[in-house]
Amino acid sequence: MKLTREHILLIVVLLVIVGIVGAVYKLYYVKRMDEFTKNLDTLKQMESTLNDLEETFENTKPQVLIDAHLDRVESLSLDVVKRARFFSTGDMLKIEPIPEGKMLRFYYKDELTKIIQELRQEAYGRSPFCPYPDGTFGAPYPEDLAGMTVTKKIVRKGLRRATFGRSMTRMLMKAKAKRIDSVVIWPARNSPDNLLVYRTVGLGFLMDLKDLVKFLDDLRLDNRYHSVDALSIQNPYLRYPSQPPVEVRILLTLADYIKPENRKAGGGRATPAGGPQGPMMAFGRPGMSPDEIRASLSGLGGGRNRRRNEPEPTKWQRFARWFKKYFWPF
């Protein structure tokens, strides 16, 4: 039999179709079947877990569990509020509210100069004088803002940074530091659960050993959170006639509690369990009455209840949905 041009073309078309079908089977159908098998295994595990839960809580009334949980949640909410006072920097970051109608550029310059001058007067008013790094502690100088649009956010951020640096310098002066070499403020960071904001500062200073021990002990006994993350002590004055001062390098971390209304979900961070405001907020917030908490609890699982009220899909609808999900490529 002699192959004509039409026969050859038909064979080529058939081979192409077979190749396409084989590729779709290998690259698409096999993967979908693997996913389908895994989903079936997950479904069996979930059904088994659900059956175990139904057997365990077979004779339990949901309202009894809710009422018992409410008493515990209310006490936990009060504990959160009480412990929030421990995580606070107090007045270390406090600045005056920015008045309306002010030229922000000149207001920032005046307030920054005021912060620097107040610290300078306190340092020179001490006896003996304690040398310290005279600057803005990382806040931009007024001339650094030339050519920029100065907003309230920039002003507030710069003044808070300078105020925080001044507060840390005051703390070292009060602890009888003989010399302050550096006050380096690290960028603020949130805790993984988005409940706290940590503020770490690197401090370098010269201090007598007994004063250093008292300083660290005061931090430990303070009613606010302090964490010494790193500590280096060196004694370069080995031939000092009396007890020599030591050079200290320390990483000190303070923390502020983030109020629920100020927490933000996203921003590159994982949203905590129970929503963007933390796990406790899924069961109410501190200060809510039991009726309000019970109302919020009644909404849990509402999606499942709504699905139960929907009519049961027919076999054809289930087959069409399954076919579209696992085999329909478009």
C-alpha angles and dihedrals in degrees: 000000000000117000112229127203090261092053092051092048091050092050091050091049091050091049090049091050091048090049092050092048091048092049092049090048093049100039101034115014096047092050092048091050091051090052090046091053092050091048090051090053090049090049091053091050092049092048090050091050091047091051091050091051092049091052093046096048097031096125098031122112113222093218091058091055092047093051092048091048093050093063090053094045093051092054092046090051091054090049090053091054092048094048091046089072089062091059100063137112091206113201095347091102100027117127133172116269112264107252120230120250095029124130098247095210094056093038090055092049093050095046094045091050089049092053092049094046094049092053091045092053091048092050094049090044092061122092115244098028115242114213112223138171102277105210146088097285092239098318112130117261116238091252090055088066094058111128092015131110103246112215132183089254092058092046093047094047094048095046093046090052093050091046091050091050090049091050092052091048090051090050092055092046090051089051088058099253111179094208134004113211103176143003109188117179116208123212113274116252135190126237116251091255091050092236099112138036113213122212115194123189129186114221129191119184147141117244141156113262095240091051090048091053090050091047093053091044091052089052090051094050097041118117090234132071117271125164124190101209097176135007132188123181124186131177110206094166102074093153096048109139094226135020103321124225116244130225110239131196115185139171108213122187127198127182140209125204112239111226114229093246091054097050118107128204120219121011090136092306127111114252110246120245112275094032137302092308098061137269096290092057090068086071099039135285132270111283097028117133119241090252091055092048091048089052091052091047092052089064093060111110092012091138091058091050092051091051091051090056092055118096116263111260117243124247091256091052091050091048093048091049092048093047092049093049099048108023111021105095098193 
